[in-house]
Amino acid sequence: MSGLMTHTKKFQQVSVDALHACPVPESTNTFEPINHGWLYEEVRKACNTRGYVIAAEDLRVTDNGDEFFGILRLRQTVNPSNDWDLSLGIRNTNNKRASAGIFLGNNVWLCDNLQFSAEHTFLRKHHAGSYDVVREGVCDITRRLDGYRQEQEQFIRNLQTWVLTPELRDHLIVDCLRNGGILGGEVIKVIGEVESPSEGNPEANGETAWGLMNAITWVQKGGYDRNPETQAQRSIQLQKVFCPA
């Protein structure tokens, strides 16, 4: 799952041009706000340099333009995968509410309380010299794209080739239940999804760990809209079962 979670009407979806048009307060000796559009362009250019294009994006700002957050879906320009994309989140506020942030992951989520969950993060308070430091942070995060993608490809291949017996499948479901990755009320739904996948979820099955993971996340997808903070923590617990340290 990767996307934006909005729980209030405070944030509105906007275009790139609208990002550039958002007002930027004047800098002081201790506070240097960052133009939302500038941050977006720095990220886009850095991704392009690394061989990634934006396959899709969701950009949102508050009515007065002082807060911005968004998700970019990144796809390789060479040998792009049809199965999944990397996600990169961007956050910026010019009202001193939160630091500027960039978040890289296979499953990135941001919600309108400006919290985040991702595998790699960069955060910068709006102190003097913000633009230079943030530019360096963008370069550092995007430098990780290829290595991180390789890690995720290996993780997915491991799940796809991990064949499950019915007994092992049930054992994994119980482990997910024990560590909080799934709830008791979801067990029957997960088993049902494994045995008869929903339309739009063809990879769900009980024959491999990848199929079981798809069944679980399909059952849980509504939880991201209801409570993304809790659901993100449950996703972390799921990965501990399927890829223990």
N, C-alpha and C positions, 0 to 999 in steps of 0.2 A: 504494500500500500504506500502510495506517496501522494501527498496533496496538501491542500489548505483546509483548515478547520475554522469556520467562522460561526460564532455563537451570537453575535449581536449585529445590528445594522450599522455599526460604527465604521466598518471597513467596506469600501466599494472597489469593485474590479475596475482597473484603469489600463490605458494604453501606455506604451513606452513614452510617447510624446507628453502624456499627462504627468509622468514621473518627472521629466525634465522641467515641467512648468510649476511643480510644487514649490512654494516659497521656502527660502532658506534664511534663518535668522542671522543676524550679524555675529561675527566671531568676537570673543573677548580674550583676555589674557589666559583664561583657564578653560574656555569652552570653544571648540571649533566644530560647528555642525557640518554635515556632509550632504551634498545634493543627492537625492535618491537616484536620479537619472545617471549621474556620474558613476555611482556605485554599480548600477546595473550594467552600464557600458564597459566598465573595467572588468567585470566578471565575464561578460560575453566575449570580449576581445581575448582575455586570457584563456578561455575555453577553446576558442577558435585556434589559438596558437598551439594548443595541445592536441588538436585534431578532433574536437567535439563541436557539434552544432546543437542549437536549442531546438528540440523536436516539438516541444510544447511548453507553455508557460502560463502561470496564473499570478498576476501582479495586483496588489491591493493597497490602498491608502485610506487614511481617515478622511473625513469630510474637509478638515482644514489642512490636510496634506502634511501634518507633522510626523506621522508614523507610516512606515511602509514595510510590507513583508511580502514575500513571494516564493514560488517554487519553480525551478527550471528543470525540465527533463532533458538530459544530455545524451546525445547519441553519437557514436563514433562515425566519422566520415569514411573510414576505411573498415570494411568488414563489419557493418553494423549488425547488431543482434535484433532479431524480430521478437525475442522472448521478453526482454526486460531492458530498462535503461537505468543509468545512474540518475540520481536526483541531487540538486544543489539548491539549498535554501538561502535566502537573503533577508536580512532584517536591518532596519535603520530607523532611528527616531531622532528628531531634532527638538524634543521637548525635555530632554534629560531623563526620560523614563527608562531607557534601556540602552545598552551598548550596541554599536553596529556589530553585526554578526554574519558569518558565512558558514554554512553547514553542509557537509558532503556525506552522502550515504546512499545505500540501495533503498532504504526506507526512511525518508526524511519526513517529518511532520512539523508544521508550525501552526499555532492557533492564535486567535486574536488577543490573548493575554501576553503574546510575544514570548511564550516559552517555546522550547525546541527540543528535538531529539534527533541525533544523527551520530554517525560513527566518527567523523572528524569535524572539529569546530575551530573557528577563529573568532575572537571577540575583541573589540577595541572601544574603550570609552572615548568620548568626544573631547579629548584634550588637545592642546596645541600640537600641530603636526599630524593631525588625524589623517589627512589625505595620503601622505607619504607612507605612514604605517599601515593603513588599510590596503594600499596598493601592494605593499610587500606581503600582507596577509592573503590577498587574492592570489598572488603568484604562488605562495606556499601551498594553499589548498588545491589549486588546479594542478600543481606539480604532482600531486598524489593521485590524480585521476587514473592513469594507466595501471599503477601498482594496485590501487584499490579495486579496480575492475577485475584484474587478474585474480585477486583474492576471492571476490564474489563469484566469479566464474567457476573457480575450483570448489567453493562451498556448494554451489548449485549442482555441479557435476557429482559431487559426493552424495548429495541427497538423491539425485536421479538414479544413481547406480547402487544405492543402498536398498537391497531387496528385503522386504518384510514378510515374515510369516504372520498368520493371523494372531499368534500368541505374542510376537514381538510388537506388532501394531498396537494391540490392546495394552501391552506393558508401557509403550511410549505415551499413550493417551493417559494412563494412570499417572505416569511421571509428570506429565503436563498439568494434570489436576492437582497433584501434590504440591508442586512449586508455584502454583498460581497462574500458570500459563493459560489455562482454560478454567471455566467455572463448571460446577456440577450440572447446571441446567443446560450446558452446551454439549455434554458428552453424547447424548442420544442424537442430537443434530449432526455432530461430527461423524458419528458412525453411519447415519443416514446419507450424508454427503459422500462418504467413502464408497458406500455400496451403490448409490445412484446419484452421480454428480449432477448438479444443476446445469441448466443451459447457460453457457457462458463461462463455465468452469470445467472444461474438458480434461484438465490435467489432474483433477482430484481423483484419487483412487487409494486403495489400501495396499497396493502391491509394492510401492516404494516410499521412502521417507519424503521425497519431493511431493508425491501425490497426497500423502497424509498432511503435510504442511499446507498445501493448497486447500485441502478440505477444511482445515482448522481456520485459516485466515479468511476463507469465504464466509464461514459461519459467524466470524467475529467482526466482519467489516462494518456493520452498523455501529459498533462500539466506538469507532473513531469519531463519529459525529456526535454521539452522546457525551462521551468523556474521553477526549484524546490523551490526557495526561495518564489516566489509569490504563488505557488500552496500550499506550506505548510501553509502559512498564511490563505489561503482560507479554508483549511481543519480545521484550528482552528475555523474559523467563522462558519463552518458547525456544529461543535460539540456544539457550543454555542446555536444553534437553537434546536438541538435534545436533548441536555442535559443542559438546562440553569442552571446557578449557583443559 
